[in-house]
Each structure stands twice: as structure tokens, then as C-alpha cells.
Amino acid sequence: MNVLNEEGSFVVSFDPIDGNNVLDANMSIASIFGIWKTRDINGSSGRDLVGAACAVYGSRTSIILFNSQNQKVEELTLLTMMN
């Protein structure tokens, strides 16, 4: 575990979903993130999350976010303009 701020009160965990060696052309890969408002997540579960996200990178790049404060799931998509 890397500590970025000794006085911080959140833990962020993440995991790449890359399929290891099975990457192919135009295949999407992703990352998942969890945010806890604690200094130690040992014994914590998904119900203790204060935020979560899944980012998908590929021909369409988007991130799906959950925020426990407003109880909403939102999707943001990166739009690129091609000339």
C-alpha cells in the first residue's frame, strides 16, 4: 500500500481489468476503483464504500461513477473529434 498523505482519511483501491495476454485489436480494457472513508480497509466490505468507479478504455472510453452522498450512478464518456 502506498501512502500519499499521512494525514488523509480515505483509502482508494484499484485493479486493472486487462485480460493479461489476451489483448486484441479494438478490445476494451478497464479499471475498477473503490473509495473508503477510513484509514484501514481490513474487515471492510463493499457496503462500506463511499464511492466506486469502473473506467472502460477502448473504442469508446467512459467511466461509471457511484457517489454514496447523492446516491446516483453516472456515466461520463470521452468524446473525441476526428477531422
TIMI-96123 format. One record per atom (N, C-alpha, C, CB): residue number from 1; residue in three letters; atom name; x, y, z. Coordinates in steps of 0.1 Angstrom, whole numbers. Glycine has a CB too. Layout:
% TIMI-96123
> n; res; atom; c1; c2; c3
> NUM; ALA; CA; X; Y; Z .
...
END
This chain:
% TIMI-96123
> n; res; atom; c1; c2; c3
> 1; MET; N; 8; -12; 0 .
> 1; MET; CA; 0; 0; 0 .
> 1; MET; C; 9; 12; 0 .
> 1; MET; CB; -10; 0; 12 .
> 2; ASN; N; 6; 22; -9 .
> 2; ASN; CA; 13; 34; -9 .
> 2; ASN; C; 5; 45; -2 .
> 2; ASN; CB; 16; 39; -24 .
> 3; VAL; N; 12; 52; 6 .
> 3; VAL; CA; 5; 63; 14 .
> 3; VAL; C; 9; 76; 7 .
> 3; VAL; CB; 9; 63; 29 .
> 4; LEU; N; -1; 84; 2 .
> 4; LEU; CA; 1; 96; -5 .
> 4; LEU; C; 1; 108; 5 .
> 4; LEU; CB; -8; 98; -16 .
> 5; ASN; N; -8; 106; 16 .
> 5; ASN; CA; -9; 117; 25 .
> 5; ASN; C; -11; 111; 39 .
> 5; ASN; CB; -22; 126; 22 .
> 6; GLU; N; -1; 112; 48 .
> 6; GLU; CA; -1; 106; 61 .
> 6; GLU; C; -13; 111; 69 .
> 6; GLU; CB; 12; 110; 68 .
> 7; GLU; N; -18; 123; 67 .
> 7; GLU; CA; -30; 128; 74 .
> 7; GLU; C; -43; 125; 67 .
> 7; GLU; CB; -28; 143; 77 .
> 8; GLY; N; -43; 118; 56 .
> 8; GLY; CA; -55; 116; 48 .
> 8; GLY; C; -65; 107; 56 .
> 8; GLY; CB; -52; 109; 35 .
> 9; SER; N; -78; 108; 52 .
> 9; SER; CA; -88; 99; 58 .
> 9; SER; C; -95; 90; 48 .
> 9; SER; CB; -98; 109; 65 .
> 10; PHE; N; -90; 89; 36 .
> 10; PHE; CA; -96; 80; 26 .
> 10; PHE; C; -86; 69; 22 .
> 10; PHE; CB; -101; 88; 14 .
> 11; VAL; N; -91; 58; 18 .
> 11; VAL; CA; -83; 47; 11 .
> 11; VAL; C; -89; 45; -3 .
> 11; VAL; CB; -83; 34; 19 .
> 12; VAL; N; -81; 45; -13 .
> 12; VAL; CA; -85; 43; -27 .
> 12; VAL; C; -78; 30; -31 .
> 12; VAL; CB; -83; 55; -36 .
> 13; SER; N; -86; 20; -36 .
> 13; SER; CA; -80; 8; -41 .
> 13; SER; C; -84; 7; -56 .
> 13; SER; CB; -85; -5; -33 .
> 14; PHE; N; -76; 0; -64 .
> 14; PHE; CA; -80; -1; -78 .
> 14; PHE; C; -74; -14; -83 .
> 14; PHE; CB; -74; 11; -86 .
> 15; ASP; N; -80; -19; -94 .
> 15; ASP; CA; -75; -31; -101 .
> 15; ASP; C; -77; -30; -116 .
> 15; ASP; CB; -83; -43; -95 .
> 16; PRO; N; -66; -32; -123 .
> 16; PRO; CA; -68; -32; -138 .
> 16; PRO; C; -75; -44; -143 .
> 16; PRO; CB; -55; -29; -145 .
> 17; ILE; N; -84; -43; -152 .
> 17; ILE; CA; -90; -55; -158 .
> 17; ILE; C; -85; -55; -172 .
> 17; ILE; CB; -106; -54; -157 .
> 18; ASP; N; -74; -62; -174 .
> 18; ASP; CA; -67; -61; -187 .
> 18; ASP; C; -67; -74; -195 .
> 18; ASP; CB; -54; -56; -186 .
> 19; GLY; N; -72; -85; -190 .
> 19; GLY; CA; -72; -98; -197 .
> 19; GLY; C; -58; -103; -199 .
> 19; GLY; CB; -78; -96; -210 .
> 20; ASN; N; -48; -98; -192 .
> 20; ASN; CA; -34; -103; -192 .
> 20; ASN; C; -29; -104; -207 .
> 20; ASN; CB; -33; -116; -186 .
> 21; ASN; N; -27; -115; -212 .
> 21; ASN; CA; -21; -117; -225 .
> 21; ASN; C; -31; -119; -236 .
> 21; ASN; CB; -11; -128; -225 .
> 22; VAL; N; -44; -116; -234 .
> 22; VAL; CA; -54; -119; -244 .
> 22; VAL; C; -58; -106; -251 .
> 22; VAL; CB; -65; -127; -238 .
> 23; LEU; N; -50; -96; -250 .
> 23; LEU; CA; -54; -83; -257 .
> 23; LEU; C; -55; -85; -272 .
> 23; LEU; CB; -45; -72; -253 .
> 24; ASP; N; -64; -79; -278 .
> 24; ASP; CA; -66; -80; -292 .
> 24; ASP; C; -69; -66; -298 .
> 24; ASP; CB; -77; -90; -296 .
> 25; ALA; N; -69; -64; -310 .
> 25; ALA; CA; -72; -51; -316 .
> 25; ALA; C; -86; -47; -313 .
> 25; ALA; CB; -70; -51; -332 .
> 26; ASN; N; -89; -35; -310 .
> 26; ASN; CA; -102; -29; -307 .
> 26; ASN; C; -108; -36; -294 .
> 26; ASN; CB; -111; -31; -318 .
> 27; MET; N; -101; -42; -286 .
> 27; MET; CA; -106; -48; -274 .
> 27; MET; C; -106; -37; -263 .
> 27; MET; CB; -98; -61; -270 .
> 28; SER; N; -116; -37; -255 .
> 28; SER; CA; -117; -27; -244 .
> 28; SER; C; -110; -33; -232 .
> 28; SER; CB; -132; -24; -241 .
> 29; ILE; N; -104; -25; -224 .
> 29; ILE; CA; -98; -29; -211 .
> 29; ILE; C; -104; -19; -201 .
> 29; ILE; CB; -82; -28; -211 .
> 30; ALA; N; -102; -22; -188 .
> 30; ALA; CA; -109; -14; -178 .
> 30; ALA; C; -101; -14; -165 .
> 30; ALA; CB; -123; -20; -176 .
> 31; SER; N; -106; -5; -156 .
> 31; SER; CA; -100; -4; -143 .
> 31; SER; C; -112; -2; -133 .
> 31; SER; CB; -90; 7; -141 .
> 32; ILE; N; -112; -9; -122 .
> 32; ILE; CA; -122; -6; -112 .
> 32; ILE; C; -116; 0; -99 .
> 32; ILE; CB; -129; -20; -108 .
> 33; PHE; N; -123; 9; -93 .
> 33; PHE; CA; -118; 17; -82 .
> 33; PHE; C; -128; 16; -70 .
> 33; PHE; CB; -116; 32; -86 .
> 34; GLY; N; -123; 16; -58 .
> 34; GLY; CA; -132; 17; -46 .
> 34; GLY; C; -126; 28; -37 .
> 34; GLY; CB; -132; 3; -39 .
> 35; ILE; N; -135; 35; -31 .
> 35; ILE; CA; -131; 46; -22 .
> 35; ILE; C; -138; 44; -8 .
> 35; ILE; CB; -135; 60; -27 .
> 36; TRP; N; -130; 43; 2 .
> 36; TRP; CA; -134; 41; 16 .
> 36; TRP; C; -130; 53; 24 .
> 36; TRP; CB; -129; 28; 22 .
> 37; LYS; N; -139; 58; 33 .
> 37; LYS; CA; -136; 68; 43 .
> 37; LYS; C; -131; 62; 56 .
> 37; LYS; CB; -148; 78; 45 .
> 38; THR; N; -119; 57; 55 .
> 38; THR; CA; -112; 51; 66 .
> 38; THR; C; -97; 51; 64 .
> 38; THR; CB; -118; 36; 69 .
> 39; ARG; N; -90; 48; 74 .
> 39; ARG; CA; -75; 47; 72 .
> 39; ARG; C; -71; 32; 70 .
> 39; ARG; CB; -68; 54; 83 .
> 40; ASP; N; -80; 23; 73 .
> 40; ASP; CA; -77; 9; 72 .
> 40; ASP; C; -89; 1; 67 .
> 40; ASP; CB; -72; 3; 86 .
> 41; ILE; N; -88; -5; 56 .
> 41; ILE; CA; -99; -12; 50 .
> 41; ILE; C; -100; -27; 54 .
> 41; ILE; CB; -99; -12; 35 .
> 42; ASN; N; -91; -32; 62 .
> 42; ASN; CA; -92; -45; 67 .
> 42; ASN; C; -105; -47; 74 .
> 42; ASN; CB; -80; -49; 77 .
> 43; GLY; N; -113; -58; 70 .
> 43; GLY; CA; -126; -61; 76 .
> 43; GLY; C; -137; -53; 70 .
> 43; GLY; CB; -126; -58; 90 .
> 44; SER; N; -134; -44; 60 .
> 44; SER; CA; -144; -36; 54 .
> 44; SER; C; -151; -44; 42 .
> 44; SER; CB; -139; -23; 48 .
> 45; SER; N; -163; -40; 38 .
> 45; SER; CA; -169; -47; 27 .
> 45; SER; C; -173; -36; 17 .
> 45; SER; CB; -181; -55; 32 .
> 46; GLY; N; -179; -41; 6 .
> 46; GLY; CA; -184; -32; -4 .
> 46; GLY; C; -195; -22; 1 .
> 46; GLY; CB; -190; -39; -16 .
> 47; ARG; N; -202; -26; 12 .
> 47; ARG; CA; -212; -18; 17 .
> 47; ARG; C; -207; -6; 25 .
> 47; ARG; CB; -221; -26; 27 .
> 48; ASP; N; -194; -6; 27 .
> 48; ASP; CA; -187; 5; 34 .
> 48; ASP; C; -181; 15; 24 .
> 48; ASP; CB; -176; -1; 43 .
> 49; LEU; N; -182; 13; 12 .
> 49; LEU; CA; -177; 22; 2 .
> 49; LEU; C; -184; 35; 2 .
> 49; LEU; CB; -178; 16; -12 .
> 50; VAL; N; -177; 46; 0 .
> 50; VAL; CA; -183; 59; -1 .
> 50; VAL; C; -183; 64; -16 .
> 50; VAL; CB; -176; 70; 7 .
> 51; GLY; N; -176; 56; -24 .
> 51; GLY; CA; -176; 59; -39 .
> 51; GLY; C; -170; 47; -46 .
> 51; GLY; CB; -168; 72; -42 .
> 52; ALA; N; -173; 46; -59 .
> 52; ALA; CA; -168; 35; -67 .
> 52; ALA; C; -169; 39; -81 .
> 52; ALA; CB; -176; 22; -64 .
> 53; ALA; N; -160; 33; -89 .
> 53; ALA; CA; -160; 37; -104 .
> 53; ALA; C; -155; 25; -112 .
> 53; ALA; CB; -151; 49; -106 .
> 54; CYS; N; -159; 24; -124 .
> 54; CYS; CA; -154; 15; -134 .
> 54; CYS; C; -151; 23; -146 .
> 54; CYS; CB; -164; 3; -137 .
> 55; ALA; N; -139; 23; -151 .
> 55; ALA; CA; -135; 30; -163 .
> 55; ALA; C; -132; 20; -174 .
> 55; ALA; CB; -122; 39; -160 .
> 56; VAL; N; -137; 22; -186 .
> 56; VAL; CA; -135; 13; -197 .
> 56; VAL; C; -128; 21; -208 .
> 56; VAL; CB; -149; 7; -202 .
> 57; TYR; N; -117; 16; -212 .
> 57; TYR; CA; -109; 23; -223 .
> 57; TYR; C; -109; 14; -235 .
> 57; TYR; CB; -94; 25; -218 .
> 58; GLY; N; -113; 20; -246 .
> 58; GLY; CA; -113; 13; -259 .
> 58; GLY; C; -118; 22; -270 .
> 58; GLY; CB; -122; 0; -258 .
> 59; SER; N; -125; 17; -279 .
> 59; SER; CA; -131; 25; -290 .
> 59; SER; C; -140; 35; -284 .
> 59; SER; CB; -138; 16; -300 .
> 60; ARG; N; -146; 32; -273 .
> 60; ARG; CA; -154; 42; -265 .
> 60; ARG; C; -149; 42; -251 .
> 60; ARG; CB; -170; 38; -265 .
> 61; THR; N; -144; 54; -247 .
> 61; THR; CA; -138; 55; -233 .
> 61; THR; C; -149; 62; -224 .
> 61; THR; CB; -125; 63; -234 .
> 62; SER; N; -152; 55; -213 .
> 62; SER; CA; -162; 60; -204 .
> 62; SER; C; -159; 56; -190 .
> 62; SER; CB; -176; 56; -208 .
> 63; ILE; N; -164; 63; -180 .
> 63; ILE; CA; -163; 59; -166 .
> 63; ILE; C; -177; 60; -160 .
> 63; ILE; CB; -153; 69; -159 .
> 64; ILE; N; -180; 50; -152 .
> 64; ILE; CA; -192; 49; -145 .
> 64; ILE; C; -189; 51; -130 .
> 64; ILE; CB; -200; 35; -147 .
> 65; LEU; N; -196; 61; -124 .
> 65; LEU; CA; -193; 65; -111 .
> 65; LEU; C; -205; 63; -102 .
> 65; LEU; CB; -189; 80; -110 .
> 66; PHE; N; -202; 59; -89 .
> 66; PHE; CA; -213; 59; -79 .
> 66; PHE; C; -208; 68; -67 .
> 66; PHE; CB; -216; 45; -74 .
> 67; ASN; N; -217; 77; -63 .
> 67; ASN; CA; -214; 85; -51 .
> 67; ASN; C; -224; 83; -41 .
> 67; ASN; CB; -214; 100; -56 .
> 68; SER; N; -220; 78; -29 .
> 68; SER; CA; -230; 75; -19 .
> 68; SER; C; -237; 87; -13 .
> 68; SER; CB; -223; 67; -8 .
> 69; GLN; N; -231; 99; -14 .
> 69; GLN; CA; -237; 111; -9 .
> 69; GLN; C; -250; 115; -16 .
> 69; GLN; CB; -228; 123; -9 .
> 70; ASN; N; -250; 114; -29 .
> 70; ASN; CA; -262; 117; -37 .
> 70; ASN; C; -269; 105; -42 .
> 70; ASN; CB; -258; 126; -49 .
> 71; GLN; N; -264; 93; -39 .
> 71; GLN; CA; -270; 80; -43 .
> 71; GLN; C; -273; 79; -58 .
> 71; GLN; CB; -283; 78; -35 .
> 72; LYS; N; -263; 84; -66 .
> 72; LYS; CA; -265; 83; -80 .
> 72; LYS; C; -254; 76; -87 .
> 72; LYS; CB; -266; 97; -86 .
> 73; VAL; N; -257; 69; -98 .
> 73; VAL; CA; -248; 63; -107 .
> 73; VAL; C; -248; 72; -120 .
> 73; VAL; CB; -251; 48; -110 .
> 74; GLU; N; -236; 76; -124 .
> 74; GLU; CA; -235; 84; -136 .
> 74; GLU; C; -224; 79; -145 .
> 74; GLU; CB; -232; 99; -132 .
> 75; GLU; N; -227; 81; -158 .
> 75; GLU; CA; -217; 77; -168 .
> 75; GLU; C; -212; 89; -175 .
> 75; GLU; CB; -223; 66; -178 .
> 76; LEU; N; -199; 90; -176 .
> 76; LEU; CA; -192; 101; -184 .
> 76; LEU; C; -185; 94; -195 .
> 76; LEU; CB; -182; 109; -175 .
> 77; THR; N; -186; 100; -207 .
> 77; THR; CA; -180; 94; -219 .
> 77; THR; C; -171; 105; -225 .
> 77; THR; CB; -190; 90; -229 .
> 78; LEU; N; -159; 100; -229 .
> 78; LEU; CA; -149; 109; -236 .
> 78; LEU; C; -152; 109; -250 .
> 78; LEU; CB; -134; 104; -234 .
> 79; LEU; N; -155; 121; -255 .
> 79; LEU; CA; -158; 123; -269 .
> 79; LEU; C; -146; 129; -276 .
> 79; LEU; CB; -170; 133; -271 .
> 80; THR; N; -142; 123; -287 .
> 80; THR; CA; -131; 129; -295 .
> 80; THR; C; -136; 133; -309 .
> 80; THR; CB; -120; 118; -296 .
> 81; MET; N; -131; 144; -313 .
> 81; MET; CA; -135; 149; -326 .
> 81; MET; C; -124; 145; -336 .
> 81; MET; CB; -136; 165; -326 .
> 82; MET; N; -128; 139; -347 .
> 82; MET; CA; -119; 135; -358 .
> 82; MET; C; -121; 144; -370 .
> 82; MET; CB; -121; 120; -362 .
> 83; ASN; N; -110; 149; -375 .
> 83; ASN; CA; -110; 158; -387 .
> 83; ASN; C; -109; 150; -399 .
> 83; ASN; CB; -99; 168; -386 .
END
